[in-house]
Amino acid sequence: MAWVVYRSLDLAGVRCEVCLTYGGRSQCRSVEGPNEHDALMAATSNVCAYLASGVTDTLACTRTPPTRSACAGIP
């Protein structure tokens, strides 16, 4: 039981910021996640939700390489 409580309190992960230019507009968003991959994907989705409209546009946006991306561990 103590192990379960300890693991549930161990919430450290990573914070990633993604900047992307799509459709002539630019936007940056930061997201925290359990690992770098998940945080980068969530930040990219968040940026594209702001920059794109519609499913096709959003899918094209998520395939656009970011102009900047950086991740750091959360203490």
PDB file of N, CA, C and O in Angstrom, chain B, residues numbered from 101:
ATOM      1  N   MET B 101       0.825  -1.189   0.000  1.00  0.00           N
ATOM      2  CA  MET B 101       0.000   0.000   0.000  1.00  0.00           C
ATOM      3  C   MET B 101       0.870   1.255   0.000  1.00  0.00           C
ATOM      4  O   MET B 101       0.556   2.224  -0.691  1.00  0.00           O
ATOM      5  N   ALA B 102       1.939   1.247   0.753  1.00  0.00           N
ATOM      6  CA  ALA B 102       2.824   2.413   0.806  1.00  0.00           C
ATOM      7  C   ALA B 102       3.440   2.691  -0.558  1.00  0.00           C
ATOM      8  O   ALA B 102       3.626   3.850  -0.929  1.00  0.00           O
ATOM      9  N   TRP B 103       3.757   1.640  -1.309  1.00  0.00           N
ATOM     10  CA  TRP B 103       4.332   1.816  -2.635  1.00  0.00           C
ATOM     11  C   TRP B 103       3.344   2.523  -3.572  1.00  0.00           C
ATOM     12  O   TRP B 103       3.744   3.386  -4.353  1.00  0.00           O
ATOM     13  N   VAL B 104       2.076   2.168  -3.499  1.00  0.00           N
ATOM     14  CA  VAL B 104       1.046   2.787  -4.339  1.00  0.00           C
ATOM     15  C   VAL B 104       0.924   4.264  -4.011  1.00  0.00           C
ATOM     16  O   VAL B 104       0.834   5.091  -4.919  1.00  0.00           O
ATOM     17  N   VAL B 105       0.921   4.607  -2.746  1.00  0.00           N
ATOM     18  CA  VAL B 105       0.835   6.014  -2.341  1.00  0.00           C
ATOM     19  C   VAL B 105       2.069   6.773  -2.804  1.00  0.00           C
ATOM     20  O   VAL B 105       1.954   7.887  -3.315  1.00  0.00           O
ATOM     21  N   TYR B 106       3.240   6.188  -2.633  1.00  0.00           N
ATOM     22  CA  TYR B 106       4.479   6.834  -3.061  1.00  0.00           C
ATOM     23  C   TYR B 106       4.463   7.097  -4.561  1.00  0.00           C
ATOM     24  O   TYR B 106       4.805   8.198  -4.993  1.00  0.00           O
ATOM     25  N   ARG B 107       4.073   6.108  -5.365  1.00  0.00           N
ATOM     26  CA  ARG B 107       4.057   6.259  -6.821  1.00  0.00           C
ATOM     27  C   ARG B 107       3.009   7.282  -7.260  1.00  0.00           C
ATOM     28  O   ARG B 107       3.224   7.984  -8.248  1.00  0.00           O
ATOM     29  N   SER B 108       1.904   7.383  -6.566  1.00  0.00           N
ATOM     30  CA  SER B 108       0.876   8.349  -6.952  1.00  0.00           C
ATOM     31  C   SER B 108       1.315   9.778  -6.639  1.00  0.00           C
ATOM     32  O   SER B 108       0.844  10.721  -7.276  1.00  0.00           O
ATOM     33  N   LEU B 109       2.204   9.948  -5.676  1.00  0.00           N
ATOM     34  CA  LEU B 109       2.709  11.278  -5.347  1.00  0.00           C
ATOM     35  C   LEU B 109       3.894  11.672  -6.218  1.00  0.00           C
ATOM     36  O   LEU B 109       4.263  12.845  -6.271  1.00  0.00           O
ATOM     37  N   ASP B 110       4.486  10.709  -6.894  1.00  0.00           N
ATOM     38  CA  ASP B 110       5.631  10.958  -7.765  1.00  0.00           C
ATOM     39  C   ASP B 110       5.113  11.401  -9.134  1.00  0.00           C
ATOM     40  O   ASP B 110       5.070  10.606 -10.072  1.00  0.00           O
ATOM     41  N   LEU B 111       4.719  12.681  -9.244  1.00  0.00           N
ATOM     42  CA  LEU B 111       4.065  13.184 -10.443  1.00  0.00           C
ATOM     43  C   LEU B 111       5.005  13.945 -11.362  1.00  0.00           C
ATOM     44  O   LEU B 111       4.557  14.542 -12.340  1.00  0.00           O
ATOM     45  N   ALA B 112       6.294  13.937 -11.070  1.00  0.00           N
ATOM     46  CA  ALA B 112       7.238  14.671 -11.896  1.00  0.00           C
ATOM     47  C   ALA B 112       7.213  14.131 -13.322  1.00  0.00           C
ATOM     48  O   ALA B 112       7.067  12.930 -13.553  1.00  0.00           O
ATOM     49  N   GLY B 113       7.357  15.036 -14.251  1.00  0.00           N
ATOM     50  CA  GLY B 113       7.353  14.666 -15.661  1.00  0.00           C
ATOM     51  C   GLY B 113       8.166  15.688 -16.418  1.00  0.00           C
ATOM     52  O   GLY B 113       9.219  16.125 -15.956  1.00  0.00           O
ATOM     53  N   VAL B 114       7.680  16.064 -17.574  1.00  0.00           N
ATOM     54  CA  VAL B 114       8.365  17.059 -18.387  1.00  0.00           C
ATOM     55  C   VAL B 114       7.388  18.141 -18.838  1.00  0.00           C
ATOM     56  O   VAL B 114       6.184  17.914 -18.955  1.00  0.00           O
ATOM     57  N   ARG B 115       7.944  19.314 -19.085  1.00  0.00           N
ATOM     58  CA  ARG B 115       7.177  20.426 -19.663  1.00  0.00           C
ATOM     59  C   ARG B 115       7.815  20.717 -21.009  1.00  0.00           C
ATOM     60  O   ARG B 115       9.022  20.946 -21.097  1.00  0.00           O
ATOM     61  N   CYS B 116       6.998  20.709 -22.062  1.00  0.00           N
ATOM     62  CA  CYS B 116       7.486  20.988 -23.403  1.00  0.00           C
ATOM     63  C   CYS B 116       6.766  22.200 -23.982  1.00  0.00           C
ATOM     64  O   CYS B 116       5.564  22.380 -23.790  1.00  0.00           O
ATOM     65  N   GLU B 117       7.526  23.021 -24.690  1.00  0.00           N
ATOM     66  CA  GLU B 117       6.950  24.143 -25.414  1.00  0.00           C
ATOM     67  C   GLU B 117       7.177  23.898 -26.903  1.00  0.00           C
ATOM     68  O   GLU B 117       8.279  23.553 -27.328  1.00  0.00           O
ATOM     69  N   VAL B 118       6.127  24.080 -27.678  1.00  0.00           N
ATOM     70  CA  VAL B 118       6.201  23.922 -29.131  1.00  0.00           C
ATOM     71  C   VAL B 118       5.729  25.220 -29.771  1.00  0.00           C
ATOM     72  O   VAL B 118       4.679  25.756 -29.415  1.00  0.00           O
ATOM     73  N   CYS B 119       6.517  25.719 -30.721  1.00  0.00           N
ATOM     74  CA  CYS B 119       6.139  26.876 -31.527  1.00  0.00           C
ATOM     75  C   CYS B 119       6.013  26.391 -32.961  1.00  0.00           C
ATOM     76  O   CYS B 119       6.862  25.650 -33.457  1.00  0.00           O
ATOM     77  N   LEU B 120       4.941  26.817 -33.623  1.00  0.00           N
ATOM     78  CA  LEU B 120       4.665  26.328 -34.956  1.00  0.00           C
ATOM     79  C   LEU B 120       4.098  27.451 -35.805  1.00  0.00           C
ATOM     80  O   LEU B 120       3.334  28.283 -35.315  1.00  0.00           O
ATOM     81  N   THR B 121       4.469  27.474 -37.073  1.00  0.00           N
ATOM     82  CA  THR B 121       3.899  28.418 -38.024  1.00  0.00           C
ATOM     83  C   THR B 121       3.107  27.614 -39.044  1.00  0.00           C
ATOM     84  O   THR B 121       3.632  26.700 -39.681  1.00  0.00           O
ATOM     85  N   TYR B 122       1.829  27.970 -39.187  1.00  0.00           N
ATOM     86  CA  TYR B 122       0.952  27.264 -40.121  1.00  0.00           C
ATOM     87  C   TYR B 122      -0.081  28.245 -40.660  1.00  0.00           C
ATOM     88  O   TYR B 122      -0.672  29.018 -39.906  1.00  0.00           O
ATOM     89  N   GLY B 123      -0.287  28.204 -41.954  1.00  0.00           N
ATOM     90  CA  GLY B 123      -1.298  29.077 -42.560  1.00  0.00           C
ATOM     91  C   GLY B 123      -0.987  30.548 -42.402  1.00  0.00           C
ATOM     92  O   GLY B 123      -1.899  31.373 -42.360  1.00  0.00           O
ATOM     93  N   GLY B 124       0.293  30.891 -42.312  1.00  0.00           N
ATOM     94  CA  GLY B 124       0.676  32.294 -42.174  1.00  0.00           C
ATOM     95  C   GLY B 124       0.580  32.842 -40.760  1.00  0.00           C
ATOM     96  O   GLY B 124       0.814  34.029 -40.535  1.00  0.00           O
ATOM     97  N   ARG B 125       0.238  31.984 -39.808  1.00  0.00           N
ATOM     98  CA  ARG B 125       0.149  32.419 -38.409  1.00  0.00           C
ATOM     99  C   ARG B 125       1.088  31.589 -37.552  1.00  0.00           C
ATOM    100  O   ARG B 125       1.396  30.443 -37.880  1.00  0.00           O
ATOM    101  N   SER B 126       1.533  32.166 -36.465  1.00  0.00           N
ATOM    102  CA  SER B 126       2.436  31.474 -35.537  1.00  0.00           C
ATOM    103  C   SER B 126       1.821  31.443 -34.144  1.00  0.00           C
ATOM    104  O   SER B 126       1.061  32.328 -33.751  1.00  0.00           O
ATOM    105  N   GLN B 127       2.174  30.395 -33.417  1.00  0.00           N
ATOM    106  CA  GLN B 127       1.668  30.243 -32.050  1.00  0.00           C
ATOM    107  C   GLN B 127       2.606  29.330 -31.280  1.00  0.00           C
ATOM    108  O   GLN B 127       3.218  28.431 -31.858  1.00  0.00           O
ATOM    109  N   CYS B 128       2.722  29.555 -29.977  1.00  0.00           N
ATOM    110  CA  CYS B 128       3.493  28.702 -29.074  1.00  0.00           C
ATOM    111  C   CYS B 128       2.587  28.245 -27.935  1.00  0.00           C
ATOM    112  O   CYS B 128       1.726  28.996 -27.476  1.00  0.00           O
ATOM    113  N   ARG B 129       2.786  27.024 -27.490  1.00  0.00           N
ATOM    114  CA  ARG B 129       2.044  26.484 -26.349  1.00  0.00           C
ATOM    115  C   ARG B 129       2.963  25.588 -25.528  1.00  0.00           C
ATOM    116  O   ARG B 129       3.838  24.911 -26.069  1.00  0.00           O
ATOM    117  N   SER B 130       2.752  25.594 -24.211  1.00  0.00           N
ATOM    118  CA  SER B 130       3.487  24.730 -23.278  1.00  0.00           C
ATOM    119  C   SER B 130       2.523  23.732 -22.666  1.00  0.00           C
ATOM    120  O   SER B 130       1.384  24.064 -22.336  1.00  0.00           O
ATOM    121  N   VAL B 131       2.998  22.505 -22.521  1.00  0.00           N
ATOM    122  CA  VAL B 131       2.182  21.435 -21.951  1.00  0.00           C
ATOM    123  C   VAL B 131       3.068  20.577 -21.057  1.00  0.00           C
ATOM    124  O   VAL B 131       4.235  20.341 -21.370  1.00  0.00           O
ATOM    125  N   GLU B 132       2.514  20.114 -19.952  1.00  0.00           N
ATOM    126  CA  GLU B 132       3.208  19.180 -19.078  1.00  0.00           C
ATOM    127  C   GLU B 132       2.673  17.780 -19.335  1.00  0.00           C
ATOM    128  O   GLU B 132       1.484  17.589 -19.591  1.00  0.00           O
ATOM    129  N   GLY B 133       3.571  16.805 -19.263  1.00  0.00           N
ATOM    130  CA  GLY B 133       3.162  15.426 -19.479  1.00  0.00           C
ATOM    131  C   GLY B 133       4.063  14.467 -18.738  1.00  0.00           C
ATOM    132  O   GLY B 133       5.068  14.870 -18.153  1.00  0.00           O
ATOM    133  N   PRO B 134       3.702  13.190 -18.762  1.00  0.00           N
ATOM    134  CA  PRO B 134       4.483  12.190 -18.025  1.00  0.00           C
ATOM    135  C   PRO B 134       5.828  11.892 -18.677  1.00  0.00           C
ATOM    136  O   PRO B 134       6.766  11.463 -18.005  1.00  0.00           O
ATOM    137  N   ASN B 135       5.925  12.120 -20.003  1.00  0.00           N
ATOM    138  CA  ASN B 135       7.180  11.894 -20.712  1.00  0.00           C
ATOM    139  C   ASN B 135       7.284  12.882 -21.873  1.00  0.00           C
ATOM    140  O   ASN B 135       6.316  13.567 -22.205  1.00  0.00           O
ATOM    141  N   GLU B 136       8.458  12.947 -22.479  1.00  0.00           N
ATOM    142  CA  GLU B 136       8.715  13.947 -23.527  1.00  0.00           C
ATOM    143  C   GLU B 136       7.824  13.723 -24.753  1.00  0.00           C
ATOM    144  O   GLU B 136       7.287  14.684 -25.305  1.00  0.00           O
ATOM    145  N   HIS B 137       7.664  12.499 -25.176  1.00  0.00           N
ATOM    146  CA  HIS B 137       6.854  12.211 -26.362  1.00  0.00           C
ATOM    147  C   HIS B 137       5.416  12.684 -26.184  1.00  0.00           C
ATOM    148  O   HIS B 137       4.876  13.374 -27.049  1.00  0.00           O
ATOM    149  N   ASP B 138       4.796  12.318 -25.070  1.00  0.00           N
ATOM    150  CA  ASP B 138       3.407  12.708 -24.819  1.00  0.00           C
ATOM    151  C   ASP B 138       3.254  14.217 -24.703  1.00  0.00           C
ATOM    152  O   ASP B 138       2.293  14.787 -25.220  1.00  0.00           O
ATOM    153  N   ALA B 139       4.195  14.867 -24.027  1.00  0.00           N
ATOM    154  CA  ALA B 139       4.112  16.320 -23.858  1.00  0.00           C
ATOM    155  C   ALA B 139       4.285  17.037 -25.198  1.00  0.00           C
ATOM    156  O   ALA B 139       3.585  18.014 -25.464  1.00  0.00           O
ATOM    157  N   LEU B 140       5.206  16.570 -26.045  1.00  0.00           N
ATOM    158  CA  LEU B 140       5.385  17.184 -27.366  1.00  0.00           C
ATOM    159  C   LEU B 140       4.148  17.000 -28.236  1.00  0.00           C
ATOM    160  O   LEU B 140       3.732  17.932 -28.925  1.00  0.00           O
ATOM    161  N   MET B 141       3.563  15.823 -28.212  1.00  0.00           N
ATOM    162  CA  MET B 141       2.359  15.571 -29.003  1.00  0.00           C
ATOM    163  C   MET B 141       1.193  16.437 -28.529  1.00  0.00           C
ATOM    164  O   MET B 141       0.443  16.978 -29.341  1.00  0.00           O
ATOM    165  N   ALA B 142       1.046  16.563 -27.208  1.00  0.00           N
ATOM    166  CA  ALA B 142      -0.039  17.373 -26.664  1.00  0.00           C
ATOM    167  C   ALA B 142       0.164  18.854 -26.986  1.00  0.00           C
ATOM    168  O   ALA B 142      -0.795  19.551 -27.316  1.00  0.00           O
ATOM    169  N   ALA B 143       1.395  19.334 -26.893  1.00  0.00           N
ATOM    170  CA  ALA B 143       1.675  20.734 -27.204  1.00  0.00           C
ATOM    171  C   ALA B 143       1.421  21.017 -28.684  1.00  0.00           C
ATOM    172  O   ALA B 143       0.875  22.065 -29.027  1.00  0.00           O
ATOM    173  N   THR B 144       1.812  20.095 -29.558  1.00  0.00           N
ATOM    174  CA  THR B 144       1.572  20.263 -30.984  1.00  0.00           C
ATOM    175  C   THR B 144       0.075  20.274 -31.281  1.00  0.00           C
ATOM    176  O   THR B 144      -0.395  21.096 -32.068  1.00  0.00           O
ATOM    177  N   SER B 145      -0.663  19.382 -30.670  1.00  0.00           N
ATOM    178  CA  SER B 145      -2.116  19.355 -30.853  1.00  0.00           C
ATOM    179  C   SER B 145      -2.756  20.644 -30.366  1.00  0.00           C
ATOM    180  O   SER B 145      -3.682  21.166 -30.987  1.00  0.00           O
ATOM    181  N   ASN B 146      -2.252  21.152 -29.248  1.00  0.00           N
ATOM    182  CA  ASN B 146      -2.774  22.393 -28.676  1.00  0.00           C
ATOM    183  C   ASN B 146      -2.534  23.569 -29.612  1.00  0.00           C
ATOM    184  O   ASN B 146      -3.432  24.385 -29.824  1.00  0.00           O
ATOM    185  N   VAL B 147      -1.322  23.665 -30.180  1.00  0.00           N
ATOM    186  CA  VAL B 147      -1.004  24.734 -31.124  1.00  0.00           C
ATOM    187  C   VAL B 147      -1.897  24.620 -32.357  1.00  0.00           C
ATOM    188  O   VAL B 147      -2.452  25.618 -32.817  1.00  0.00           O
ATOM    189  N   CYS B 148      -2.035  23.416 -32.888  1.00  0.00           N
ATOM    190  CA  CYS B 148      -2.822  23.229 -34.100  1.00  0.00           C
ATOM    191  C   CYS B 148      -4.312  23.482 -33.873  1.00  0.00           C
ATOM    192  O   CYS B 148      -5.013  23.883 -34.802  1.00  0.00           O
ATOM    193  N   ALA B 149      -4.794  23.259 -32.683  1.00  0.00           N
ATOM    194  CA  ALA B 149      -6.186  23.582 -32.376  1.00  0.00           C
ATOM    195  C   ALA B 149      -6.424  25.084 -32.510  1.00  0.00           C
ATOM    196  O   ALA B 149      -7.523  25.513 -32.861  1.00  0.00           O
ATOM    197  N   TYR B 150      -5.407  25.869 -32.232  1.00  0.00           N
ATOM    198  CA  TYR B 150      -5.512  27.323 -32.356  1.00  0.00           C
ATOM    199  C   TYR B 150      -5.330  27.776 -33.805  1.00  0.00           C
ATOM    200  O   TYR B 150      -6.032  28.678 -34.263  1.00  0.00           O
ATOM    201  N   LEU B 151      -4.389  27.155 -34.533  1.00  0.00           N
ATOM    202  CA  LEU B 151      -4.023  27.633 -35.871  1.00  0.00           C
ATOM    203  C   LEU B 151      -4.869  27.053 -37.006  1.00  0.00           C
ATOM    204  O   LEU B 151      -5.022  27.700 -38.042  1.00  0.00           O
ATOM    205  N   ALA B 152      -5.410  25.870 -36.837  1.00  0.00           N
ATOM    206  CA  ALA B 152      -6.100  25.194 -37.935  1.00  0.00           C
ATOM    207  C   ALA B 152      -7.594  25.097 -37.672  1.00  0.00           C
ATOM    208  O   ALA B 152      -8.057  25.200 -36.536  1.00  0.00           O
ATOM    209  N   SER B 153      -8.333  24.895 -38.757  1.00  0.00           N
ATOM    210  CA  SER B 153      -9.773  24.679 -38.602  1.00  0.00           C
ATOM    211  C   SER B 153     -10.173  23.502 -39.479  1.00  0.00           C
ATOM    212  O   SER B 153      -9.801  23.437 -40.651  1.00  0.00           O
ATOM    213  N   GLY B 154     -10.915  22.593 -38.920  1.00  0.00           N
ATOM    214  CA  GLY B 154     -11.337  21.408 -39.653  1.00  0.00           C
ATOM    215  C   GLY B 154     -10.355  20.265 -39.495  1.00  0.00           C
ATOM    216  O   GLY B 154      -9.195  20.465 -39.135  1.00  0.00           O
ATOM    217  N   VAL B 155     -10.830  19.081 -39.765  1.00  0.00           N
ATOM    218  CA  VAL B 155     -10.035  17.878 -39.557  1.00  0.00           C
ATOM    219  C   VAL B 155      -8.838  17.829 -40.503  1.00  0.00           C
ATOM    220  O   VAL B 155      -7.716  17.570 -40.068  1.00  0.00           O
ATOM    221  N   THR B 156      -9.065  18.074 -41.784  1.00  0.00           N
ATOM    222  CA  THR B 156      -7.984  17.996 -42.765  1.00  0.00           C
ATOM    223  C   THR B 156      -6.907  19.022 -42.478  1.00  0.00           C
ATOM    224  O   THR B 156      -5.716  18.714 -42.542  1.00  0.00           O
ATOM    225  N   ASP B 157      -7.317  20.234 -42.162  1.00  0.00           N
ATOM    226  CA  ASP B 157      -6.379  21.303 -41.837  1.00  0.00           C
ATOM    227  C   ASP B 157      -5.587  20.967 -40.574  1.00  0.00           C
ATOM    228  O   ASP B 157      -4.381  21.206 -40.513  1.00  0.00           O
ATOM    229  N   THR B 158      -6.259  20.417 -39.578  1.00  0.00           N
ATOM    230  CA  THR B 158      -5.593  20.051 -38.324  1.00  0.00           C
ATOM    231  C   THR B 158      -4.569  18.944 -38.551  1.00  0.00           C
ATOM    232  O   THR B 158      -3.472  18.991 -37.995  1.00  0.00           O
ATOM    233  N   LEU B 159      -4.917  17.954 -39.358  1.00  0.00           N
ATOM    234  CA  LEU B 159      -3.963  16.875 -39.648  1.00  0.00           C
ATOM    235  C   LEU B 159      -2.736  17.408 -40.380  1.00  0.00           C
ATOM    236  O   LEU B 159      -1.613  16.995 -40.090  1.00  0.00           O
ATOM    237  N   ALA B 160      -2.942  18.315 -41.321  1.00  0.00           N
ATOM    238  CA  ALA B 160      -1.808  18.914 -42.027  1.00  0.00           C
ATOM    239  C   ALA B 160      -0.953  19.735 -41.064  1.00  0.00           C
ATOM    240  O   ALA B 160       0.274  19.723 -41.158  1.00  0.00           O
ATOM    241  N   CYS B 161      -1.584  20.431 -40.159  1.00  0.00           N
ATOM    242  CA  CYS B 161      -0.856  21.241 -39.177  1.00  0.00           C
ATOM    243  C   CYS B 161       0.011  20.360 -38.284  1.00  0.00           C
ATOM    244  O   CYS B 161       1.169  20.695 -38.032  1.00  0.00           O
ATOM    245  N   THR B 162      -0.521  19.250 -37.804  1.00  0.00           N
ATOM    246  CA  THR B 162       0.247  18.384 -36.898  1.00  0.00           C
ATOM    247  C   THR B 162       1.450  17.739 -37.585  1.00  0.00           C
ATOM    248  O   THR B 162       2.387  17.303 -36.916  1.00  0.00           O
ATOM    249  N   ARG B 163       1.427  17.678 -38.920  1.00  0.00           N
ATOM    250  CA  ARG B 163       2.572  17.138 -39.662  1.00  0.00           C
ATOM    251  C   ARG B 163       3.604  18.212 -40.010  1.00  0.00           C
ATOM    252  O   ARG B 163       4.657  17.901 -40.567  1.00  0.00           O
ATOM    253  N   THR B 164       3.312  19.467 -39.686  1.00  0.00           N
ATOM    254  CA  THR B 164       4.237  20.566 -39.952  1.00  0.00           C
ATOM    255  C   THR B 164       5.346  20.561 -38.899  1.00  0.00           C
ATOM    256  O   THR B 164       5.059  20.513 -37.703  1.00  0.00           O
ATOM    257  N   PRO B 165       6.602  20.610 -39.328  1.00  0.00           N
ATOM    258  CA  PRO B 165       7.698  20.645 -38.343  1.00  0.00           C
ATOM    259  C   PRO B 165       7.630  21.926 -37.507  1.00  0.00           C
ATOM    260  O   PRO B 165       7.386  23.002 -38.052  1.00  0.00           O
ATOM    261  N   PRO B 166       7.840  21.824 -36.208  1.00  0.00           N
ATOM    262  CA  PRO B 166       7.801  23.016 -35.355  1.00  0.00           C
ATOM    263  C   PRO B 166       8.957  23.964 -35.668  1.00  0.00           C
ATOM    264  O   PRO B 166      10.036  23.530 -36.072  1.00  0.00           O
ATOM    265  N   THR B 167       8.722  25.251 -35.477  1.00  0.00           N
ATOM    266  CA  THR B 167       9.797  26.223 -35.631  1.00  0.00           C
ATOM    267  C   THR B 167      10.707  26.210 -34.402  1.00  0.00           C
ATOM    268  O   THR B 167      11.873  26.601 -34.463  1.00  0.00           O
ATOM    269  N   ARG B 168      10.138  25.746 -33.282  1.00  0.00           N
ATOM    270  CA  ARG B 168      10.900  25.622 -32.046  1.00  0.00           C
ATOM    271  C   ARG B 168      10.218  24.622 -31.149  1.00  0.00           C
ATOM    272  O   ARG B 168       8.992  24.611 -31.037  1.00  0.00           O
ATOM    273  N   SER B 169      11.011  23.778 -30.507  1.00  0.00           N
ATOM    274  CA  SER B 169      10.462  22.886 -29.483  1.00  0.00           C
ATOM    275  C   SER B 169      11.547  22.667 -28.438  1.00  0.00           C
ATOM    276  O   SER B 169      12.722  22.483 -28.758  1.00  0.00           O
ATOM    277  N   ALA B 170      11.125  22.692 -27.194  1.00  0.00           N
ATOM    278  CA  ALA B 170      12.055  22.510 -26.086  1.00  0.00           C
ATOM    279  C   ALA B 170      11.338  21.825 -24.936  1.00  0.00           C
ATOM    280  O   ALA B 170      10.179  22.120 -24.646  1.00  0.00           O
ATOM    281  N   CYS B 171      12.036  20.916 -24.290  1.00  0.00           N
ATOM    282  CA  CYS B 171      11.476  20.197 -23.151  1.00  0.00           C
ATOM    283  C   CYS B 171      12.430  20.276 -21.963  1.00  0.00           C
ATOM    284  O   CYS B 171      13.648  20.317 -22.133  1.00  0.00           O
ATOM    285  N   ALA B 172      11.871  20.297 -20.784  1.00  0.00           N
ATOM    286  CA  ALA B 172      12.660  20.306 -19.563  1.00  0.00           C
ATOM    287  C   ALA B 172      11.938  19.496 -18.494  1.00  0.00           C
ATOM    288  O   ALA B 172      10.708  19.471 -18.448  1.00  0.00           O
ATOM    289  N   GLY B 173      12.694  18.848 -17.654  1.00  0.00           N
ATOM    290  CA  GLY B 173      12.120  18.072 -16.565  1.00  0.00           C
ATOM    291  C   GLY B 173      11.467  18.974 -15.534  1.00  0.00           C
ATOM    292  O   GLY B 173      11.910  20.098 -15.300  1.00  0.00           O
ATOM    293  N   ILE B 174      10.420  18.468 -14.930  1.00  0.00           N
ATOM    294  CA  ILE B 174       9.731  19.183 -13.863  1.00  0.00           C
ATOM    295  C   ILE B 174      10.314  18.697 -12.543  1.00  0.00           C
ATOM    296  O   ILE B 174      10.305  17.495 -12.275  1.00  0.00           O
ATOM    297  N   PRO B 175      10.819  19.600 -11.717  1.00  0.00           N
ATOM    298  CA  PRO B 175      11.414  19.169 -10.448  1.00  0.00           C
ATOM    299  C   PRO B 175      10.395  18.622  -9.479  1.00  0.00           C
ATOM    300  O   PRO B 175      10.750  18.221  -8.370  1.00  0.00           O
TER     301      PRO B 175
END
